[in-house]
């Protein structure tokens, strides 16, 4: 049974992203529900302040995630578990990076990030758990390469492990 977008958000994304943060070492700056100030200004309120982000309703974040993260990666068209693994990667590290990685683990060129019909055909020919593991492995390699790994690596590593576990059991 395919998990719903709402299940993925409730069980996975929001437990990792929920709550306001503004860590001085985080290049995202003020963030709430995983939505940075830059994303809030781009998708919600052009003149948003840190206080607006702090007070952002979860429904605003959910709308942003649905329209600007889940839809572009064709969440509803991906197999159960892989949908969540790619979505969470996109939320944490950028939708274009997640799309490129999905293409690469399917053996397609990653010169583009879009999840096209060709990507869906390639996904359909592969085992979803194998793809989930490949996406999570690449994600962890990428995160370990970041200069902020020493500060945030413990949490990031735990998140990738939890995403993998949840994705493999959706």
C-alpha positions as CSV (number, residue, x, y, z in Angstrom):
1,X,0.0,0.0,0.0
2,X,1.4,3.3,-1.0
3,X,1.9,5.8,1.8
4,X,0.3,9.2,1.4
5,X,2.1,12.5,1.2
6,X,0.5,13.3,4.6
7,X,1.9,10.2,6.1
8,X,5.4,11.0,5.0
9,X,5.1,14.5,6.3
10,X,3.6,13.4,9.7
11,X,5.8,10.4,10.2
12,X,9.1,11.6,8.7
13,X,9.6,15.2,7.5
14,X,8.0,17.1,10.4
15,X,9.6,15.2,13.2
16,X,13.0,16.1,11.6
17,X,12.1,19.6,10.4
18,X,9.5,20.8,13.0
19,X,10.3,23.8,15.1
20,X,12.0,27.1,14.7
21,X,15.8,27.3,14.6
22,X,18.3,30.0,13.8
23,X,21.7,28.3,14.4
24,X,24.6,30.6,13.6
25,X,26.5,27.9,11.7
26,X,23.4,27.0,9.5
27,X,23.6,28.8,6.2
28,X,19.8,28.5,5.9
29,X,19.4,31.0,8.7
30,X,16.0,31.3,10.4
31,X,14.0,28.1,9.6
32,X,10.7,26.7,10.7
33,X,9.1,23.4,9.7
34,X,12.3,23.1,7.5
35,X,11.3,26.3,5.5
36,X,14.2,28.8,5.4
37,X,13.7,32.5,5.4
38,X,14.8,32.5,1.7
39,X,12.2,29.9,0.8
40,X,9.6,31.7,2.8
41,X,10.3,34.9,0.8
42,X,10.3,33.0,-2.5
43,X,7.1,30.9,-1.9
44,X,5.1,32.6,0.7
45,X,5.8,36.2,1.8
46,X,8.2,38.3,-0.3
47,X,9.1,40.5,2.7
48,X,9.1,37.8,5.4
49,X,11.2,38.4,8.5
50,X,12.7,35.9,10.9
51,X,9.7,36.5,13.2
52,X,7.4,35.7,10.3
53,X,9.3,32.4,9.8
54,X,9.1,31.7,13.6
55,X,5.3,32.2,13.5
56,X,4.7,30.4,10.2
57,X,1.8,28.0,10.4
58,X,2.5,24.4,9.6
59,X,-0.2,24.7,6.9
60,X,2.0,27.2,5.0
61,X,5.0,24.9,5.2
62,X,2.8,22.0,4.0
63,X,1.6,23.9,1.0
64,X,5.2,24.9,0.1
65,X,6.3,21.3,0.4
66,X,3.5,20.0,-1.6
67,X,3.8,22.5,-4.5
68,X,7.5,23.1,-4.6
69,X,9.1,19.9,-3.5
70,X,6.6,16.9,-3.8
71,X,5.1,17.9,-7.1
72,X,8.4,18.6,-9.0
73,X,9.8,15.2,-7.9
74,X,6.5,13.5,-8.9
75,X,6.1,12.2,-5.4
76,X,2.7,10.6,-6.2
77,X,4.2,8.7,-9.2
78,X,7.2,7.2,-7.3
79,X,7.0,3.8,-5.5
80,X,6.3,3.7,-1.8
81,X,9.3,4.5,0.3
82,X,11.3,5.9,-2.6
83,X,8.9,8.8,-2.8
84,X,9.7,9.7,0.8
85,X,13.4,9.1,0.5
86,X,13.7,11.5,-2.5
87,X,11.3,14.1,-0.9
88,X,13.2,14.2,2.3
89,X,16.5,14.5,0.5
90,X,15.1,17.4,-1.6
91,X,13.8,19.2,1.5
92,X,17.1,18.8,3.3
93,X,19.6,19.4,0.5
94,X,17.7,20.9,-2.4
95,X,15.2,19.5,-4.9
96,X,17.5,19.7,-7.8
97,X,20.2,17.6,-6.0
98,X,17.6,15.0,-5.1
99,X,16.3,14.8,-8.6
100,X,19.8,14.4,-10.0
101,X,20.6,11.7,-7.6
102,X,17.4,9.8,-8.4
103,X,18.4,10.0,-12.1
104,X,21.9,8.9,-11.4
105,X,20.9,5.8,-9.3
106,X,18.6,4.8,-12.1
107,X,21.5,4.9,-14.6
108,X,20.4,8.1,-16.3
109,X,22.4,11.2,-17.0
110,X,22.2,13.8,-14.2
111,X,22.7,16.8,-16.3
112,X,19.0,17.6,-15.5
113,X,17.2,17.2,-12.3
114,X,13.6,16.8,-13.5
115,X,11.7,13.6,-12.8
116,X,10.4,12.9,-16.3
117,X,8.5,10.0,-17.7
118,X,11.8,8.5,-18.6
119,X,12.9,8.6,-15.0
120,X,9.7,6.9,-13.9
121,X,10.2,4.2,-16.5
122,X,13.8,3.6,-15.2
123,X,12.5,3.5,-11.6
124,X,9.8,0.9,-12.6
125,X,12.6,-1.4,-13.9
126,X,14.4,-1.4,-10.6
127,X,13.9,-2.7,-7.1
128,X,12.6,0.1,-4.9
129,X,14.6,-0.9,-1.8
130,X,17.8,-0.9,-3.8
131,X,17.0,2.6,-5.1
132,X,16.1,3.8,-1.5
133,X,19.5,2.5,-0.2
134,X,21.4,4.0,-3.2
135,X,19.7,7.4,-2.6
136,X,20.4,7.3,1.1
137,X,24.0,6.2,0.6
138,X,24.7,9.0,-1.8
139,X,22.9,11.5,0.5
140,X,25.1,10.5,3.4
141,X,28.3,10.8,1.2
142,X,27.2,14.3,0.1
143,X,26.4,15.5,3.7
144,X,29.8,14.2,4.9
145,X,31.5,16.3,2.3
146,X,30.0,19.6,3.7
147,X,32.1,21.9,5.8
148,X,29.2,22.0,8.3
149,X,29.4,18.2,8.9
150,X,31.3,18.6,12.1
151,X,28.6,20.8,13.5
152,X,25.5,19.1,12.1
153,X,26.7,15.6,11.1
154,X,25.4,13.7,14.1
155,X,21.9,14.9,13.4
156,X,22.2,14.5,9.7
157,X,23.5,11.0,10.0
158,X,20.7,10.1,12.3
159,X,18.2,11.6,10.0
160,X,19.5,9.7,6.9
161,X,19.4,6.5,9.0
162,X,15.8,7.2,10.1
163,X,14.7,8.1,6.6
164,X,16.2,4.9,5.3
165,X,14.4,2.8,7.9
166,X,11.1,4.5,7.4
167,X,11.4,4.5,3.6
168,X,12.1,0.7,3.6
169,X,9.1,0.1,5.7
170,X,6.5,2.3,4.0
